[in-house]
Amino acid sequence: MTTQFSIKTFDELTSVDIYHILRARSQVFVVEQNCAYQDMDELDFDCLHLVAHQNEALVGYCRIIPPEYNRLRSNLSAADTDSLNTAMSAIGRVLVLSQHRGQGIARQMMIQAIAHCRKKYGKKRPIIISAQTYLLSFYQSLGFVPEGDYYLEDNIEHVKMVLRVAKKSKVKKPPSGGSGVVSKVLGVLLLLFSLMFVAGLIYLMT
């Protein structure tokens, strides 16, 4: 079944969109995970909301937090990335409804979110997430690297993870031994031809 993705600001969402988003977040993060916490926060107003639909029904969701509103910070040293001194965008509230899991929707959704962050906030700017630790390998497969110790967030174990752009390293081509030998042989032959030419001129002049 084809999954369609849309990204909207809070103001672009309809009241029906908001209802289905908050219902899905409550279903997964509060009811399914048996975690009583305040899901709705004022950060939603400043986020971009990525929704995955199948036949117009919400099947997955995540929100993108712009760098200027993101409170998560990396612990990595400035030497590890050129962009560390700038704020990072973040991806959060990542969910796929239980009946739609196993279809690769979460991976497609994260790829869409990462691509949008790269396009909107800069290709070299890192992206940070606060990941539930049982999903560690999933986020690692997308290129996120864990940093720091595990911590409890609403009594669920999390770890901070950062996605950085890999630095391109210039590969130096080793000098070819064969080409050096060929150059020397050609030089000797050129010298011989020059000597023969000079000798021929001297012979003709005498």
Buried (B, 14 or more C-beta within 10 A) or exposed (E): EEBEBEBBEBEEBEEEBBEBBBEBBEBBBBEEBEBEEEBEEEBBEBBBBBBBBBEEEBBBBBBBBBBEBBEBEBEBEEEBBBBBEEBBBBBBBBBBBEEBEEBEBBEBBBEBBBEBBBEBBBEEBBBBBBBBBEBBEBBEEBBBBBBEEEEEEEEBEBBBBBBBBEEEEEEEEEEEEEEEEEEEEEEEEEEEEEEEEEEEEEEEEE
